[in-house]
Amino acid sequence: MNDWIKLLVPALALTLLSAPVLAAEEVNVYSARKEALIKPLLERFTQQTGIKVNLLTGKAKTLLKRLQSEGRNTPADMLLTTDAGNLHAATAAGLLQPVDSALLKAAVPRNLRDPNDRWYALSIRSRVMAYSKKRVKASELSTYEDLADPKWKGRLCIRSSSNIYNQSLLASLIRHNGAEQAEEWAKGVVANMARPPKGNDRAQVMAVAVGICDIAIINTYYMGVMLEKDERQKKAASQVSIFFPNQGGRGAHINISGAGIIKGAKHRENAIRLLEFLVSDEAQLWYAKVNHEYPVKAGIPVSDIVMAWGYPFKQDGLNVGELGRYNADAVKVFDRAGWK
Amino acid sequence: MQQLTTDHSAPLAPLRFAFRRPSGWTLSAAFVALIIATPILTVLGFLFYPSGDTWQHLVDTVLADYVTNSLLLMLGVAVGAGSIGICTAWLTSMYSFPGRPLFVWALLLPLAMPAYIIAFTYTGMFEVAGPVQEWIREHFNLRYGEYWFPEIRSLGGAISMLSLVLYPYVYLLARSAFLDQSVCALEASRTLGCGPWRSFFFVALPLARPAIVTGLSLALMETLADYGTVQYFGISTFTTGIFRTWFGLDDSVAAAQLSGLLMTFVFVLILLERWSRRQARFHHATNRYQTLPNIKLPPLMGWMAALACLLPLFFGFLLPVGQLAQWAVMTFTEMVNEDFYELMMNSFLLAGAAAVLTLIPALILGYGNRNHATPLSRFLVRLSAMGYAIPGTVIAIGVLIPFGALDNSVDGWMLEHFSISTGLIFSGTVFILLFAYMVRFFTVSLNTIESGLAKIRPSLDESAKTMGYGGLEILRHVHLPIMKGSLLTALIIVFVDVLKELPATLVLRPFNFNTLAVRAFELASDERLADSSTAAIAIVCVSIIPVILLSRTIAHSRAGQS
């Protein structure tokens, strides 16, 4: 018995020592954006204001589950995430509280924030076509809907339907065209795929470069990252060009990264300050130049790489919160269409 | 019945035959098992919610895929890991050939390699856009589609990855069984006319069956629970389906029903294992031990044996580590800093604490189940052992819910009576993470301890009792020394498993707390493979030392050796 107690006591001590101690000026952030993408910005905030930022990263949906189970006593003050669908899910679960800030409302356009002020977009990305310069002419491309046309048979590369970006794209198609047409479209795209979905967006661009397919569907910032990364990715990325679909109609599908304040946040004021910092000129410039995303605030320049694709472009004016409403439907449509 | 000690409860003697008062062991075993089974029961509890039309949707579309792929995966890994493990274990136990002393411990090295890391690494090397195929295209002037090359991101690829990484479980347990076997039984079979092949298949293999079946069931449960590899390779199995349903369709009930189906598979696996052991007794029949023959193989056979051992080692460890090392050297200055050392300390401490904490309930339950089992306690033990086959994220959710509820109700109670808000006590600290590890890896400790206990003859207990030792003292003075090898094995396997663990850590970790596995995964899944290599290599390196220690313990634990 004594031997076992000798083991238990240090274990308990370890537990108690690691319990979080609440300091004076700090703010706790649950982030679905990866650490590398967000930490430098948060460190700037700490430098400027002296408020310490405690960061926990994770997948968006698991963070949501965690917030739900922690309930009233959650230590989190702010939820930072990508994809409007995730922000919508957070509001539907009653996790966010409204923030009425004139500064935030001035910086973030109406279609990029919650109608009830519960979340605000921080940066924009578009889901576009990356087409092979050698094998496809820009004049052949037009809309997302056109991708289901048999002329593209065996020429498309797109990632798995389990990814939220694809789910949001389909959600926008359901919203604009109705569920039936969206399902027809999904079936058409599946028939046109060069291979069953494998890998992430960048892998699709690599596939186009190798010659497996002619068009890849990717988020814009990945191209920026690829062109700056190692030689292999740069070589592949320079063999494709970017095309913004639906420019003659409703505009290209856009999505956001955004944030909201958690209901019952213990450091509400600090969290609001952080949110306002993230829409400040300095932060918006960082999003644009370093991450190759599009800023939400007007008047902020984009990076040179992004500029070369054509900017500004016509963006789908739908309130991005709608993308979350149709998310579950999108997943079902994907399953019925056999999009793996 | 004759009693050698005074019987103070003599007046109640007739009642004794009417019902058995559950002993302290049974009660504590049942209690511990219940605690560990709570997350599993939480997930199963969802099954009693009314099932919506999501389940129908799943049945109509993807369920057949999930079942088929999971079954094929299991079959493939059973064959792959089983054959590699048994073959190498037999060769290194019985024969002497060039390089054997090296292979004895080196064959365990793939244990140190997480499955998702090896999947990322091989994909990075062998995918269409990767360096190997690029070289082929350049040197032979071919374009894509003009040559054949195995597609790594496929079911076959996943089976290979998992077999390469999981065969050490079978190797380890089979080898300790082969080492422990009675040479006398083998020699007797030879005198009766069995050649080496026949005595292998009909004597040694059946005698080693409990160990091999244990090793295989560990490997198969890991396979069922794997998420990183199958997700990366685009294969729809139960785990990817559960994730997708839980997070994509946002339907906890349907996801829990899928989990329930998955657990049925596991239950069948476990039942099969139990059934295969049935009445058979595997403890040693005699105390006489001869040293193993170590038959020297003729030169050609010797080199073939060496090759047979080298191949799994090469593909399961040397090649991926070589690639990782190359990437790590490239990115060293960027990635290794103070932050990285903190990461290492966190991982190390966490794994160590979990290994120790998991041993305690395993000892209680293994022991209680052996001597004082009731059907209820046996059932509870089997239930709590299922944690291994359940995906880490499902366990994490299963742990979050009861602890969240507990924390909130304690807080509510304290607020009501004392106006103090205690906040979150368990959730958000290391405690909940350690508990999840315990639930997940409890089986490993339990199985290893149970196979250690199975080697102890009941007559040893009986003779100790005649000398006046009570239950706990028998444990301390008789069993523990014999089981030292098993205990160390259990500690080490859990340590390495926790170091590699990913999904539960991702969900449950506290603020500003990262582990090597989390860092490696985040970077690799962002296709920053080169950057992830330093964390990956650190995991592998730290894991190697216990793995080597483990193999030395096995080599020296043969009964009858000093």
Interface residues (C-beta under 8 A of the other chain):
Chain A: M1 W4 L7 L8 P10 A11 L14 T15 S18 A19 P20 N28 K34 E35 A36 N54 L55 L56 T57 G58 K59 K61 T62 K65 R66 S69 E70 G71 R72 N73 T74 P75 A89 S160 S162 Q167 P196 P197 K198 G199 N200 R202 A203 M206 A207 A209 V210 G211 I212 D230 R232 A236 N327 A328 V331 K332 D335 R336 G338 K340
Chain B: H57 L58 D60 T61 V62 E127 V128 A129 R143 Y144 G145 R153 Q231 Y232 F233 G234 S236 T240 F243 R244 W246 F247 G248 L249 D250 D251 L349 A353 V356 L357 I360 T393 A396 I397 L400 I401 F403 G404 A405 D407 N408 D411 S421 G423 L424 I425 S427 G428 T429 V430 F431 L434 L472 L506 V507 L508 R509 P510 F511 N512 F513 N514 E522 L523 S525 D526 E527 A530
